[in-house]
Amino acid sequence: MGKGGNQGEGAAEREVSVPTFSWEEIQKHNLRTDRWLVIDRKVYNITKWSIQHPGGQRVIGHYAGEDATGASANWWNHRHFQHHAKPNIFHKDPDVNMLHVFVLGEWQPIEYGKKKLKYLPYNHQHEYFFLIGPPLLIPMYFQYQIIMTMIVHKNWVDLAWAVSYYIRFFITYIPFYGILGALLFLNFIRFLESHWFVWVTQMNHIVMEIDQEAYRDWFSSQLTATCNVEQSFFNDWFSGHLNFQIEHHLFPTMPRHNLHKIAPLVKSLCAKHGIEYQEKPLLRALLDIIRSLKKSGKLWLDAYLHK
């Protein structure tokens, strides 16, 4: 899948001459009929109502992050912004940091195999994924990481909002279920949330190229690491419109229910410049997660057994 290398290898790629354009060529794009400007105006019209007052954004962010879920807005933003900047790039996208639990893509399993690294039987990762992937990501790993991040980075405002969520939760449910029952109920909610989150987010990314930095242009790097799931009423509802993951990565601040409106424009732009725009049915996208893990596990085993 990937052809990227390390920083040293990338340096040679950066030395490749960049194409230059004359002023006359640039001026052609100033015409109001130019396709790039037409696309820009359409996108602007779709997104202009999503701009809010910064103070209001902070309040809404804290409510949606800590007070409504017990999570941390700062933790999520820091993590997710890195993912959007460098999707599926090892050491830059935290979403592909699997803590030696899984090996992803083609480069990583081969490297692990060559170095005889065997933290887990990766040739069976497509099987134990069901046991430790969707069930445990949010209830265990995310919860631990969120709490530690707020404490270590002294995000006391985030922590106060998060604590208020848990206080209200237990005040509400302990009278009905008792302390143990309320704890079980909370973790059951996290358990269901984690399943949805893992399947919906990974069907767009884990099946795509995952590699070291390849020093591509920004647009191509987003399309290489991202795919869409076909639109339907159910798919839109089930994924929260994240089935338009390509458009979400290109226009991350756009309200998700508007992403389908710019999809035809993105498709036409990709067709014009010969960039692959991947879209697949929902069931295939979900099954591709398992196929991808199985393929990477086999690559690891082959390299691990090779002398």
LINMOKA-V295365 format. One record per helix or strand. SS is the DSSP state (helix for helix, strand for strand). FROM is the first residue (numbers start at 1). LEN is the number of residues. If there is no record, write none. Layout:
<<SS/FROM/LEN> <SS/FROM/LEN>>
This chain:
<<helix/7/8> <helix/23/8> <helix/35/16> <helix/54/14> <helix/73/13> <strand/89/1> <helix/94/3> <helix/107/8> <helix/122/11> <helix/137/16> <helix/156/50> <strand/211/1> <helix/218/8> <strand/228/2> <helix/233/7> <helix/245/6> <helix/256/18> <strand/279/2> <helix/282/24>>
